[in-house]
Amino acid sequence: MERMVRLLREHGRPVRGGLIDSVDQRWTFLCYFTEDGSALVACTRLKRWVEPSPL
């Protein structure tokens, strides 16, 4: 996460953000692209807390 923030600060221009969830719903990837969407600026992986369904 710290590296992602550093890369965004260094980029210093507007970015587009997006979220991608893993198939098993355990991870979310937070990605930032250049304003025109042509290149990845920074990305990080976040572990999700998933409660088992009571059903």
PDB file with SEQRES, HELIX, SHEET and CRYST1 records, atoms N, CA, C and O in Angstrom:
SEQRES   1 A   55  MET GLU ARG MET VAL ARG LEU LEU ARG GLU HIS GLY ARG          
SEQRES   2 A   55  PRO VAL ARG GLY GLY LEU ILE ASP SER VAL ASP GLN ARG          
SEQRES   3 A   55  TRP THR PHE LEU CYS TYR PHE THR GLU ASP GLY SER ALA          
SEQRES   4 A   55  LEU VAL ALA CYS THR ARG LEU LYS ARG TRP VAL GLU PRO          
SEQRES   5 A   55  SER PRO LEU                                                  
HELIX    1 AA1 GLU A    2  HIS A   11  1                                  10    
SHEET    1 AA1 3 VAL A  15  ASP A  21  0                                        
SHEET    2 AA1 3 TRP A  27  THR A  34 -1                                        
SHEET    3 AA1 3 LEU A  40  LYS A  47 -1                                        
CRYST1    1.000    1.000    1.000  90.00  90.00  90.00 P 1           1          
ATOM      1  N   MET A   1       0.830  -1.178   0.000  1.00  0.00           N  
ATOM      2  CA  MET A   1       0.000   0.000   0.000  1.00  0.00           C  
ATOM      3  C   MET A   1       0.881   1.250   0.000  1.00  0.00           C  
ATOM      4  O   MET A   1       0.605   2.203  -0.728  1.00  0.00           O  
ATOM      5  N   GLU A   2       1.942   1.249   0.816  1.00  0.00           N  
ATOM      6  CA  GLU A   2       2.829   2.410   0.872  1.00  0.00           C  
ATOM      7  C   GLU A   2       3.460   2.690  -0.491  1.00  0.00           C  
ATOM      8  O   GLU A   2       3.571   3.841  -0.913  1.00  0.00           O  
ATOM      9  N   ARG A   3       3.868   1.626  -1.166  1.00  0.00           N  
ATOM     10  CA  ARG A   3       4.478   1.803  -2.489  1.00  0.00           C  
ATOM     11  C   ARG A   3       3.463   2.372  -3.475  1.00  0.00           C  
ATOM     12  O   ARG A   3       3.808   3.227  -4.292  1.00  0.00           O  
ATOM     13  N   MET A   4       2.226   1.911  -3.409  1.00  0.00           N  
ATOM     14  CA  MET A   4       1.194   2.418  -4.293  1.00  0.00           C  
ATOM     15  C   MET A   4       1.005   3.923  -4.097  1.00  0.00           C  
ATOM     16  O   MET A   4       0.929   4.677  -5.067  1.00  0.00           O  
ATOM     17  N   VAL A   5       0.929   4.352  -2.845  1.00  0.00           N  
ATOM     18  CA  VAL A   5       0.755   5.772  -2.549  1.00  0.00           C  
ATOM     19  C   VAL A   5       1.944   6.576  -3.078  1.00  0.00           C  
ATOM     20  O   VAL A   5       1.769   7.655  -3.646  1.00  0.00           O  
ATOM     21  N   ARG A   6       3.154   6.044  -2.888  1.00  0.00           N  
ATOM     22  CA  ARG A   6       4.353   6.737  -3.380  1.00  0.00           C  
ATOM     23  C   ARG A   6       4.318   6.875  -4.895  1.00  0.00           C  
ATOM     24  O   ARG A   6       4.629   7.940  -5.429  1.00  0.00           O  
ATOM     25  N   LEU A   7       3.941   5.809  -5.591  1.00  0.00           N  
ATOM     26  CA  LEU A   7       3.877   5.852  -7.045  1.00  0.00           C  
ATOM     27  C   LEU A   7       2.828   6.850  -7.539  1.00  0.00           C  
ATOM     28  O   LEU A   7       3.048   7.547  -8.530  1.00  0.00           O  
ATOM     29  N   LEU A   8       1.697   6.917  -6.849  1.00  0.00           N  
ATOM     30  CA  LEU A   8       0.665   7.882  -7.230  1.00  0.00           C  
ATOM     31  C   LEU A   8       1.153   9.317  -7.020  1.00  0.00           C  
ATOM     32  O   LEU A   8       0.897  10.188  -7.852  1.00  0.00           O  
ATOM     33  N   ARG A   9       1.847   9.560  -5.924  1.00  0.00           N  
ATOM     34  CA  ARG A   9       2.390  10.905  -5.665  1.00  0.00           C  
ATOM     35  C   ARG A   9       3.418  11.273  -6.722  1.00  0.00           C  
ATOM     36  O   ARG A   9       3.424  12.398  -7.221  1.00  0.00           O  
ATOM     37  N   GLU A  10       4.286  10.328  -7.066  1.00  0.00           N  
ATOM     38  CA  GLU A  10       5.318  10.585  -8.072  1.00  0.00           C  
ATOM     39  C   GLU A  10       4.712  10.835  -9.445  1.00  0.00           C  
ATOM     40  O   GLU A  10       5.234  11.634 -10.223  1.00  0.00           O  
ATOM     41  N   HIS A  11       3.620  10.158  -9.738  1.00  0.00           N  
ATOM     42  CA  HIS A  11       2.945  10.332 -11.035  1.00  0.00           C  
ATOM     43  C   HIS A  11       2.448  11.773 -11.170  1.00  0.00           C  
ATOM     44  O   HIS A  11       2.619  12.394 -12.219  1.00  0.00           O  
ATOM     45  N   GLY A  12       1.843  12.298 -10.124  1.00  0.00           N  
ATOM     46  CA  GLY A  12       1.484  13.704 -10.052  1.00  0.00           C  
ATOM     47  C   GLY A  12       0.463  14.212 -11.055  1.00  0.00           C  
ATOM     48  O   GLY A  12       0.331  15.422 -11.236  1.00  0.00           O  
ATOM     49  N   ARG A  13      -0.252  13.323 -11.703  1.00  0.00           N  
ATOM     50  CA  ARG A  13      -1.278  13.724 -12.671  1.00  0.00           C  
ATOM     51  C   ARG A  13      -2.557  12.955 -12.365  1.00  0.00           C  
ATOM     52  O   ARG A  13      -2.525  11.985 -11.607  1.00  0.00           O  
ATOM     53  N   PRO A  14      -3.683  13.373 -12.942  1.00  0.00           N  
ATOM     54  CA  PRO A  14      -4.939  12.648 -12.700  1.00  0.00           C  
ATOM     55  C   PRO A  14      -4.830  11.180 -13.125  1.00  0.00           C  
ATOM     56  O   PRO A  14      -4.120  10.838 -14.071  1.00  0.00           O  
ATOM     57  N   VAL A  15      -5.550  10.332 -12.404  1.00  0.00           N  
ATOM     58  CA  VAL A  15      -5.566   8.897 -12.693  1.00  0.00           C  
ATOM     59  C   VAL A  15      -7.008   8.398 -12.707  1.00  0.00           C  
ATOM     60  O   VAL A  15      -7.923   9.061 -12.219  1.00  0.00           O  
ATOM     61  N   ARG A  16      -7.181   7.220 -13.277  1.00  0.00           N  
ATOM     62  CA  ARG A  16      -8.465   6.504 -13.222  1.00  0.00           C  
ATOM     63  C   ARG A  16      -8.278   5.321 -12.290  1.00  0.00           C  
ATOM     64  O   ARG A  16      -7.267   4.622 -12.359  1.00  0.00           O  
ATOM     65  N   GLY A  17      -9.250   5.098 -11.419  1.00  0.00           N  
ATOM     66  CA  GLY A  17      -9.155   3.994 -10.474  1.00  0.00           C  
ATOM     67  C   GLY A  17     -10.153   2.897 -10.785  1.00  0.00           C  
ATOM     68  O   GLY A  17     -11.186   3.131 -11.412  1.00  0.00           O  
ATOM     69  N   GLY A  18      -9.827   1.701 -10.338  1.00  0.00           N  
ATOM     70  CA  GLY A  18     -10.737   0.580 -10.526  1.00  0.00           C  
ATOM     71  C   GLY A  18     -10.480  -0.507  -9.504  1.00  0.00           C  
ATOM     72  O   GLY A  18      -9.394  -0.599  -8.931  1.00  0.00           O  
ATOM     73  N   LEU A  19     -11.490  -1.325  -9.284  1.00  0.00           N  
ATOM     74  CA  LEU A  19     -11.398  -2.455  -8.362  1.00  0.00           C  
ATOM     75  C   LEU A  19     -11.634  -3.746  -9.127  1.00  0.00           C  
ATOM     76  O   LEU A  19     -12.495  -3.809 -10.005  1.00  0.00           O  
ATOM     77  N   ILE A  20     -10.872  -4.766  -8.793  1.00  0.00           N  
ATOM     78  CA  ILE A  20     -11.065  -6.094  -9.372  1.00  0.00           C  
ATOM     79  C   ILE A  20     -11.130  -7.068  -8.212  1.00  0.00           C  
ATOM     80  O   ILE A  20     -10.206  -7.121  -7.400  1.00  0.00           O  
ATOM     81  N   ASP A  21     -12.197  -7.835  -8.118  1.00  0.00           N  
ATOM     82  CA  ASP A  21     -12.344  -8.849  -7.065  1.00  0.00           C  
ATOM     83  C   ASP A  21     -11.916 -10.204  -7.602  1.00  0.00           C  
ATOM     84  O   ASP A  21     -12.213 -10.550  -8.745  1.00  0.00           O  
ATOM     85  N   SER A  22     -11.212 -10.974  -6.767  1.00  0.00           N  
ATOM     86  CA  SER A  22     -10.833 -12.328  -7.153  1.00  0.00           C  
ATOM     87  C   SER A  22     -12.086 -13.202  -7.197  1.00  0.00           C  
ATOM     88  O   SER A  22     -13.104 -12.879  -6.585  1.00  0.00           O  
ATOM     89  N   VAL A  23     -11.997 -14.292  -7.917  1.00  0.00           N  
ATOM     90  CA  VAL A  23     -13.135 -15.202  -8.076  1.00  0.00           C  
ATOM     91  C   VAL A  23     -13.619 -15.720  -6.726  1.00  0.00           C  
ATOM     92  O   VAL A  23     -14.823 -15.853  -6.507  1.00  0.00           O  
ATOM     93  N   ASP A  24     -12.686 -16.013  -5.820  1.00  0.00           N  
ATOM     94  CA  ASP A  24     -13.076 -16.548  -4.509  1.00  0.00           C  
ATOM     95  C   ASP A  24     -13.471 -15.456  -3.505  1.00  0.00           C  
ATOM     96  O   ASP A  24     -13.775 -15.752  -2.350  1.00  0.00           O  
ATOM     97  N   GLN A  25     -13.464 -14.201  -3.950  1.00  0.00           N  
ATOM     98  CA  GLN A  25     -13.869 -13.056  -3.129  1.00  0.00           C  
ATOM     99  C   GLN A  25     -12.955 -12.810  -1.919  1.00  0.00           C  
ATOM    100  O   GLN A  25     -13.350 -12.103  -0.992  1.00  0.00           O  
ATOM    101  N   ARG A  26     -11.753 -13.375  -1.912  1.00  0.00           N  
ATOM    102  CA  ARG A  26     -10.834 -13.180  -0.787  1.00  0.00           C  
ATOM    103  C   ARG A  26      -9.931 -11.967  -0.980  1.00  0.00           C  
ATOM    104  O   ARG A  26      -9.386 -11.445  -0.007  1.00  0.00           O  
ATOM    105  N   TRP A  27      -9.764 -11.512  -2.219  1.00  0.00           N  
ATOM    106  CA  TRP A  27      -8.848 -10.416  -2.520  1.00  0.00           C  
ATOM    107  C   TRP A  27      -9.549  -9.382  -3.390  1.00  0.00           C  
ATOM    108  O   TRP A  27     -10.384  -9.711  -4.233  1.00  0.00           O  
ATOM    109  N   THR A  28      -9.190  -8.136  -3.161  1.00  0.00           N  
ATOM    110  CA  THR A  28      -9.597  -7.054  -4.049  1.00  0.00           C  
ATOM    111  C   THR A  28      -8.322  -6.365  -4.512  1.00  0.00           C  
ATOM    112  O   THR A  28      -7.446  -6.059  -3.703  1.00  0.00           O  
ATOM    113  N   PHE A  29      -8.220  -6.125  -5.797  1.00  0.00           N  
ATOM    114  CA  PHE A  29      -7.071  -5.430  -6.358  1.00  0.00           C  
ATOM    115  C   PHE A  29      -7.510  -4.005  -6.671  1.00  0.00           C  
ATOM    116  O   PHE A  29      -8.478  -3.789  -7.400  1.00  0.00           O  
ATOM    117  N   LEU A  30      -6.796  -3.045  -6.118  1.00  0.00           N  
ATOM    118  CA  LEU A  30      -7.071  -1.635  -6.306  1.00  0.00           C  
ATOM    119  C   LEU A  30      -6.041  -1.130  -7.312  1.00  0.00           C  
ATOM    120  O   LEU A  30      -4.843  -1.113  -7.029  1.00  0.00           O  
ATOM    121  N   CYS A  31      -6.518  -0.717  -8.491  1.00  0.00           N  
ATOM    122  CA  CYS A  31      -5.626  -0.334  -9.582  1.00  0.00           C  
ATOM    123  C   CYS A  31      -5.866   1.106 -10.005  1.00  0.00           C  
ATOM    124  O   CYS A  31      -6.999   1.587 -10.015  1.00  0.00           O  
ATOM    125  N   TYR A  32      -4.784   1.784 -10.354  1.00  0.00           N  
ATOM    126  CA  TYR A  32      -4.859   3.144 -10.865  1.00  0.00           C  
ATOM    127  C   TYR A  32      -4.130   3.205 -12.197  1.00  0.00           C  
ATOM    128  O   TYR A  32      -2.994   2.749 -12.328  1.00  0.00           O  
ATOM    129  N   PHE A  33      -4.814   3.780 -13.184  1.00  0.00           N  
ATOM    130  CA  PHE A  33      -4.286   3.898 -14.542  1.00  0.00           C  
ATOM    131  C   PHE A  33      -4.101   5.363 -14.907  1.00  0.00           C  
ATOM    132  O   PHE A  33      -4.662   6.253 -14.267  1.00  0.00           O  
ATOM    133  N   THR A  34      -3.302   5.601 -15.951  1.00  0.00           N  
ATOM    134  CA  THR A  34      -3.171   6.966 -16.450  1.00  0.00           C  
ATOM    135  C   THR A  34      -4.548   7.482 -16.834  1.00  0.00           C  
ATOM    136  O   THR A  34      -5.482   6.702 -17.020  1.00  0.00           O  
ATOM    137  N   GLU A  35      -4.673   8.793 -16.951  1.00  0.00           N  
ATOM    138  CA  GLU A  35      -5.979   9.410 -17.212  1.00  0.00           C  
ATOM    139  C   GLU A  35      -6.636   8.857 -18.474  1.00  0.00           C  
ATOM    140  O   GLU A  35      -7.858   8.720 -18.526  1.00  0.00           O  
ATOM    141  N   ASP A  36      -5.829   8.536 -19.497  1.00  0.00           N  
ATOM    142  CA  ASP A  36      -6.400   7.998 -20.732  1.00  0.00           C  
ATOM    143  C   ASP A  36      -6.563   6.476 -20.687  1.00  0.00           C  
ATOM    144  O   ASP A  36      -7.037   5.873 -21.650  1.00  0.00           O  
ATOM    145  N   GLY A  37      -6.170   5.858 -19.571  1.00  0.00           N  
ATOM    146  CA  GLY A  37      -6.338   4.414 -19.388  1.00  0.00           C  
ATOM    147  C   GLY A  37      -5.331   3.561 -20.127  1.00  0.00           C  
ATOM    148  O   GLY A  37      -5.506   2.346 -20.216  1.00  0.00           O  
ATOM    149  N   SER A  38      -4.279   4.164 -20.661  1.00  0.00           N  
ATOM    150  CA  SER A  38      -3.335   3.416 -21.490  1.00  0.00           C  
ATOM    151  C   SER A  38      -2.231   2.699 -20.705  1.00  0.00           C  
ATOM    152  O   SER A  38      -1.570   1.816 -21.251  1.00  0.00           O  
ATOM    153  N   ALA A  39      -2.021   3.062 -19.433  1.00  0.00           N  
ATOM    154  CA  ALA A  39      -0.937   2.443 -18.668  1.00  0.00           C  
ATOM    155  C   ALA A  39      -1.302   2.355 -17.191  1.00  0.00           C  
ATOM    156  O   ALA A  39      -2.021   3.200 -16.658  1.00  0.00           O  
ATOM    157  N   LEU A  40      -0.797   1.327 -16.556  1.00  0.00           N  
ATOM    158  CA  LEU A  40      -0.979   1.139 -15.116  1.00  0.00           C  
ATOM    159  C   LEU A  40       0.019   2.019 -14.374  1.00  0.00           C  
ATOM    160  O   LEU A  40       1.215   1.986 -14.666  1.00  0.00           O  
ATOM    161  N   VAL A  41      -0.467   2.806 -13.415  1.00  0.00           N  
ATOM    162  CA  VAL A  41       0.397   3.659 -12.601  1.00  0.00           C  
ATOM    163  C   VAL A  41       0.755   2.948 -11.300  1.00  0.00           C  
ATOM    164  O   VAL A  41       1.917   2.939 -10.895  1.00  0.00           O  
ATOM    165  N   ALA A  42      -0.235   2.354 -10.646  1.00  0.00           N  
ATOM    166  CA  ALA A  42      -0.006   1.692  -9.360  1.00  0.00           C  
ATOM    167  C   ALA A  42      -1.132   0.705  -9.090  1.00  0.00           C  
ATOM    168  O   ALA A  42      -2.249   0.857  -9.584  1.00  0.00           O  
ATOM    169  N   CYS A  43      -0.808  -0.318  -8.285  1.00  0.00           N  
ATOM    170  CA  CYS A  43      -1.797  -1.336  -7.949  1.00  0.00           C  
ATOM    171  C   CYS A  43      -1.427  -1.938  -6.596  1.00  0.00           C  
ATOM    172  O   CYS A  43      -0.249  -2.039  -6.254  1.00  0.00           O  
ATOM    173  N   THR A  44      -2.432  -2.333  -5.839  1.00  0.00           N  
ATOM    174  CA  THR A  44      -2.183  -3.045  -4.589  1.00  0.00           C  
ATOM    175  C   THR A  44      -3.261  -4.102  -4.387  1.00  0.00           C  
ATOM    176  O   THR A  44      -4.339  -4.026  -4.978  1.00  0.00           O  
ATOM    177  N   ARG A  45      -2.962  -5.080  -3.553  1.00  0.00           N  
ATOM    178  CA  ARG A  45      -3.887  -6.172  -3.264  1.00  0.00           C  
ATOM    179  C   ARG A  45      -4.350  -6.026  -1.826  1.00  0.00           C  
ATOM    180  O   ARG A  45      -3.539  -5.824  -0.923  1.00  0.00           O  
ATOM    181  N   LEU A  46      -5.653  -6.127  -1.616  1.00  0.00           N  
ATOM    182  CA  LEU A  46      -6.238  -6.010  -0.280  1.00  0.00           C  
ATOM    183  C   LEU A  46      -6.963  -7.304   0.063  1.00  0.00           C  
ATOM    184  O   LEU A  46      -7.789  -7.787  -0.712  1.00  0.00           O  
ATOM    185  N   LYS A  47      -6.651  -7.864   1.232  1.00  0.00           N  
ATOM    186  CA  LYS A  47      -7.343  -9.075   1.684  1.00  0.00           C  
ATOM    187  C   LYS A  47      -8.711  -8.687   2.203  1.00  0.00           C  
ATOM    188  O   LYS A  47      -8.834  -7.781   3.027  1.00  0.00           O  
ATOM    189  N   ARG A  48      -9.734  -9.367   1.727  1.00  0.00           N  
ATOM    190  CA  ARG A  48     -11.108  -9.084   2.141  1.00  0.00           C  
ATOM    191  C   ARG A  48     -11.503 -10.003   3.275  1.00  0.00           C  
ATOM    192  O   ARG A  48     -11.051 -11.144   3.362  1.00  0.00           O  
ATOM    193  N   TRP A  49     -12.355  -9.485   4.143  1.00  0.00           N  
ATOM    194  CA  TRP A  49     -12.921 -10.303   5.202  1.00  0.00           C  
ATOM    195  C   TRP A  49     -14.261 -10.783   4.689  1.00  0.00           C  
ATOM    196  O   TRP A  49     -15.175  -9.984   4.485  1.00  0.00           O  
ATOM    197  N   VAL A  50     -14.384 -12.077   4.482  1.00  0.00           N  
ATOM    198  CA  VAL A  50     -15.624 -12.646   3.948  1.00  0.00           C  
ATOM    199  C   VAL A  50     -16.240 -13.544   4.996  1.00  0.00           C  
ATOM    200  O   VAL A  50     -15.636 -14.540   5.396  1.00  0.00           O  
ATOM    201  N   GLU A  51     -17.411 -13.210   5.438  1.00  0.00           N  
ATOM    202  CA  GLU A  51     -18.146 -14.025   6.407  1.00  0.00           C  
ATOM    203  C   GLU A  51     -18.811 -15.182   5.667  1.00  0.00           C  
ATOM    204  O   GLU A  51     -19.417 -14.971   4.616  1.00  0.00           O  
ATOM    205  N   PRO A  52     -18.709 -16.392   6.195  1.00  0.00           N  
ATOM    206  CA  PRO A  52     -19.425 -17.509   5.568  1.00  0.00           C  
ATOM    207  C   PRO A  52     -20.945 -17.283   5.659  1.00  0.00           C  
ATOM    208  O   PRO A  52     -21.460 -16.789   6.662  1.00  0.00           O  
ATOM    209  N   SER A  53     -21.614 -17.649   4.617  1.00  0.00           N  
ATOM    210  CA  SER A  53     -23.083 -17.507   4.593  1.00  0.00           C  
ATOM    211  C   SER A  53     -23.705 -18.500   5.573  1.00  0.00           C  
ATOM    212  O   SER A  53     -23.283 -19.656   5.626  1.00  0.00           O  
ATOM    213  N   PRO A  54     -24.701 -18.068   6.350  1.00  0.00           N  
ATOM    214  CA  PRO A  54     -25.360 -18.976   7.301  1.00  0.00           C  
ATOM    215  C   PRO A  54     -26.294 -19.960   6.596  1.00  0.00           C  
ATOM    216  O   PRO A  54     -26.832 -20.864   7.235  1.00  0.00           O  
ATOM    217  N   LEU A  55     -26.489 -19.796   5.300  1.00  0.00           N  
ATOM    218  CA  LEU A  55     -27.414 -20.687   4.574  1.00  0.00           C  
ATOM    219  C   LEU A  55     -26.756 -21.923   4.065  1.00  0.00           C  
ATOM    220  O   LEU A  55     -27.410 -22.758   3.439  1.00  0.00           O  
TER     221      LEU A  55                                                      
END                                                                             
